[in-house]
Amino acid sequence: MSLERTIMAFAGFMVLLSLGLTTWVNHNFIWLTLFVGANLLQSAFTGFCPAAMLFKKLGIKPEAELALLHKQ
């Protein structure tokens, strides 16, 4: 899986998790949902994504790099 798809999957998981926690555990978990949404918005404009940095360190490659590997 590419870095871009991993980030989308992680963000979706975090939104669903935070909504579940808000519903079934404590209403203050809505702040986690707000944080995830704000992070997605700022990364769209700035290109800075802490999750992307973490996933890169874990060895997940961007789509462009995977495409180059498949051409070889």
Backbone as ProteinMPNN parsed JSONL, in Angstrom:
{"seq_chain_A": "MSLERTIMAFAGFMVLLSLGLTTWVNHNFIWLTLFVGANLLQSAFTGFCPAAMLFKKLGIKPEAELALLHKQ", "coords_chain_A": {"N_chain_A": [[0.86, -1.175, 0.0], [0.52, 2.216, -0.761], [2.049, 5.258, 0.531], [0.305, 7.451, 0.447], [-2.244, 6.253, 0.323], [-2.181, 4.86, 2.705], [-2.161, 6.926, 4.561], [-4.7, 8.061, 4.082], [-6.325, 5.888, 4.841], [-5.609, 5.648, 7.538], [-6.445, 8.16, 8.541], [-9.213, 7.996, 8.077], [-9.807, 5.793, 9.73], [-9.152, 6.92, 12.231], [-11.053, 8.986, 12.438], [-13.464, 7.511, 12.492], [-12.983, 5.943, 14.79], [-12.771, 7.97, 16.758], [-15.332, 9.058, 16.641], [-16.836, 6.861, 17.465], [-15.821, 6.539, 20.074], [-16.688, 8.967, 21.123], [-19.445, 8.58, 21.037], [-19.892, 6.24, 22.591], [-18.249, 6.278, 24.858], [-17.251, 8.836, 26.02], [-18.35, 12.147, 25.716], [-16.414, 14.079, 25.3], [-14.495, 13.101, 23.587], [-14.99, 14.098, 21.149], [-13.286, 16.129, 20.615], [-11.007, 14.884, 19.673], [-11.879, 14.074, 17.163], [-12.214, 16.604, 16.029], [-9.527, 17.459, 16.054], [-8.333, 15.627, 14.257], [-9.706, 16.265, 11.882], [-8.938, 18.982, 11.592], [-6.189, 18.662, 11.272], [-6.125, 17.249, 8.848], [-7.137, 19.235, 7.155], [-5.209, 21.339, 7.409], [-2.96, 19.998, 6.431], [-3.632, 19.667, 3.786], [-3.3, 22.203, 2.763], [-0.697, 22.974, 3.53], [0.996, 20.82, 3.144], [2.346, 19.537, 5.121], [2.428, 16.762, 7.161], [2.255, 15.034, 10.038], [1.681, 12.296, 10.396], [2.433, 11.216, 7.944], [5.187, 11.537, 8.051], [5.803, 9.752, 10.098], [4.917, 7.298, 9.004], [6.641, 7.135, 6.804], [9.068, 6.752, 8.111], [8.566, 4.245, 9.035], [8.856, 2.811, 6.793], [7.054, 2.853, 4.655], [6.343, 3.442, 1.328], [6.024, 6.213, -0.991], [3.549, 6.661, -3.631], [4.708, 7.37, -6.115], [7.314, 6.404, -5.895], [6.813, 3.68, -5.618], [5.753, 3.188, -8.144], [7.991, 3.51, -9.751], [9.483, 1.343, -8.883], [7.938, -0.764, -9.838], [8.228, -0.517, -12.558], [10.721, -1.458, -13.092]], "CA_chain_A": [[0.0, 0.0, 0.0], [1.325, 3.435, -0.862], [1.995, 6.2, 1.648], [-0.901, 8.276, 0.337], [-3.409, 5.437, 0.694], [-2.043, 4.55, 4.125], [-2.586, 8.114, 5.303], [-6.167, 8.162, 3.98], [-6.907, 4.816, 5.663], [-5.377, 6.001, 8.945], [-7.327, 9.285, 8.884], [-10.576, 7.467, 8.152], [-9.9, 4.99, 10.948], [-9.146, 7.803, 13.396], [-12.353, 9.671, 12.512], [-14.468, 6.539, 12.95], [-12.668, 5.606, 16.18], [-13.116, 9.083, 17.635], [-16.794, 9.162, 16.712], [-17.289, 5.763, 18.323], [-15.484, 6.878, 21.463], [-17.585, 10.053, 21.515], [-20.792, 8.038, 21.217], [-20.045, 5.19, 23.602], [-17.394, 6.406, 26.043], [-17.331, 10.154, 26.625], [-18.601, 13.154, 24.682], [-15.222, 14.904, 25.09], [-13.681, 12.556, 22.503], [-15.272, 14.875, 19.938], [-12.096, 16.949, 20.378], [-10.12, 14.086, 18.837], [-12.428, 14.208, 15.82], [-11.869, 17.961, 15.588], [-8.091, 17.485, 15.808], [-8.061, 14.883, 13.023], [-10.21, 17.083, 10.778], [-8.091, 20.169, 11.449], [-4.907, 18.208, 10.74], [-6.342, 16.971, 7.424], [-7.297, 20.514, 6.463], [-3.941, 22.058, 7.329], [-2.018, 19.275, 5.572], [-4.03, 19.915, 2.404], [-2.774, 23.501, 2.354], [0.732, 23.151, 3.806], [1.77, 19.646, 2.752], [2.972, 18.97, 6.31], [1.583, 15.758, 7.799], [3.036, 14.237, 10.982], [1.461, 10.867, 10.157], [3.241, 10.839, 6.783], [6.571, 11.412, 8.511], [5.89, 8.508, 10.867], [4.794, 6.159, 8.095], [7.874, 7.067, 6.018], [10.074, 6.137, 8.977], [8.221, 2.831, 9.145], [9.218, 2.174, 5.533], [6.005, 2.88, 3.642], [6.831, 4.242, 0.204], [5.032, 6.985, -1.751], [3.077, 6.061, -4.882], [5.675, 7.608, -7.189], [8.436, 5.48, -5.694], [6.317, 2.333, -5.923], [5.605, 3.097, -9.592], [9.332, 3.307, -10.292], [9.891, -0.029, -8.558], [7.186, -1.684, -10.681], [8.71, -0.407, -13.928], [11.997, -2.171, -13.212]], "C_chain_A": [[0.903, 1.233, 0.0], [1.129, 4.315, 0.378], [0.692, 6.995, 1.627], [-2.152, 7.494, 0.765], [-3.375, 5.061, 2.173], [-2.519, 5.719, 4.975], [-4.101, 8.273, 5.252], [-6.853, 7.108, 4.848], [-6.766, 5.142, 7.145], [-6.302, 7.131, 9.385], [-8.774, 8.818, 9.006], [-10.794, 6.638, 9.402], [-9.98, 5.877, 12.186], [-10.469, 8.553, 13.546], [-13.419, 8.721, 13.032], [-14.244, 6.142, 14.403], [-13.105, 6.723, 17.117], [-14.625, 9.28, 17.732], [-17.39, 8.054, 17.576], [-17.013, 6.04, 19.793], [-16.378, 7.994, 21.984], [-18.974, 9.518, 21.838], [-20.89, 7.136, 22.436], [-19.208, 5.363, 24.868], [-17.587, 7.759, 26.725], [-17.47, 11.196, 25.517], [-17.384, 14.036, 24.403], [-14.279, 14.344, 24.028], [-13.968, 13.253, 21.179], [-14.081, 15.768, 19.601], [-11.057, 16.203, 19.548], [-10.579, 14.155, 17.382], [-12.071, 15.568, 15.233], [-10.385, 18.055, 15.244], [-7.746, 16.789, 14.493], [-8.516, 15.697, 11.817], [-9.351, 18.312, 10.529], [-6.739, 19.794, 10.862], [-5.025, 17.891, 9.253], [-6.433, 18.265, 6.623], [-5.962, 21.245, 6.331], [-2.948, 21.332, 6.44], [-2.366, 19.44, 4.092], [-3.431, 21.22, 1.881], [-1.266, 23.631, 2.509], [1.587, 21.999, 3.305], [2.455, 18.974, 3.919], [2.002, 18.011, 6.99], [2.446, 14.902, 8.731], [2.869, 12.731, 10.772], [2.296, 10.385, 8.976], [4.695, 10.661, 7.179], [6.774, 10.106, 9.273], [5.84, 7.292, 9.944], [6.021, 6.012, 7.195], [8.983, 6.399, 6.828], [9.821, 4.645, 9.15], [8.452, 2.081, 7.831], [8.148, 2.141, 4.46], [6.404, 3.875, 2.561], [5.702, 5.005, -0.489], [4.685, 6.288, -3.07], [4.082, 6.208, -6.017], [6.857, 6.641, -7.09], [8.03, 4.038, -5.995], [6.175, 2.133, -7.431], [6.959, 2.85, -10.254], [9.821, 1.882, -10.041], [9.196, -1.035, -9.463], [7.645, -1.636, -12.136], [9.978, -1.233, -14.15], [11.812, -3.635, -13.364]], "O_chain_A": [[1.924, 1.27, 0.687], [0.188, 4.141, 1.153], [0.056, 7.187, 2.663], [-3.006, 8.017, 1.48], [-4.42, 4.957, 2.816], [-3.197, 5.528, 5.985], [-4.724, 8.586, 6.267], [-7.846, 7.4, 5.513], [-7.7, 4.935, 7.92], [-6.879, 7.076, 10.471], [-9.477, 9.207, 9.938], [-11.827, 6.753, 10.062], [-10.779, 5.621, 13.087], [-10.953, 8.735, 14.664], [-14.196, 9.082, 13.916], [-15.201, 6.017, 15.167], [-13.732, 6.469, 18.145], [-15.138, 9.632, 18.794], [-18.336, 8.287, 18.328], [-17.865, 5.804, 20.651], [-16.783, 7.978, 23.146], [-19.604, 9.954, 22.802], [-21.834, 7.234, 23.22], [-19.436, 4.661, 25.854], [-18.032, 7.823, 27.871], [-16.781, 11.124, 24.499], [-17.332, 14.684, 23.357], [-13.354, 15.037, 23.605], [-13.266, 13.026, 20.193], [-13.882, 16.128, 18.44], [-10.304, 16.824, 18.799], [-9.757, 14.281, 16.475], [-11.672, 15.665, 14.073], [-10.026, 18.67, 14.24], [-6.953, 17.305, 13.706], [-7.784, 15.804, 10.833], [-9.066, 18.649, 9.38], [-6.197, 20.532, 10.039], [-4.129, 18.224, 8.477], [-5.865, 18.369, 5.536], [-5.625, 21.721, 5.247], [-2.16, 21.982, 5.754], [-1.484, 19.359, 3.238], [-3.096, 21.329, 0.702], [-0.618, 24.317, 1.718], [2.781, 22.177, 3.065], [3.089, 17.934, 3.738], [0.889, 18.394, 7.351], [3.278, 14.127, 8.26], [3.822, 11.973, 10.953], [2.812, 9.268, 8.999], [5.364, 9.744, 6.704], [7.794, 9.436, 9.111], [6.635, 6.364, 10.092], [6.406, 4.893, 6.856], [9.742, 5.584, 6.304], [10.752, 3.873, 9.385], [8.267, 0.866, 7.763], [8.317, 1.462, 3.447], [6.76, 5.016, 2.856], [4.572, 4.522, -0.57], [5.434, 5.44, -3.556], [4.285, 5.275, -6.793], [7.333, 6.128, -8.102], [8.81, 3.271, -6.558], [6.442, 1.046, -7.944], [7.06, 2.074, -11.204], [10.491, 1.29, -10.887], [9.788, -2.053, -9.823], [7.47, -2.608, -12.87], [10.265, -1.653, -15.271], [12.791, -4.372, -13.477]]}, "name": "protein", "num_of_chains": 1, "seq": "MSLERTIMAFAGFMVLLSLGLTTWVNHNFIWLTLFVGANLLQSAFTGFCPAAMLFKKLGIKPEAELALLHKQ"}
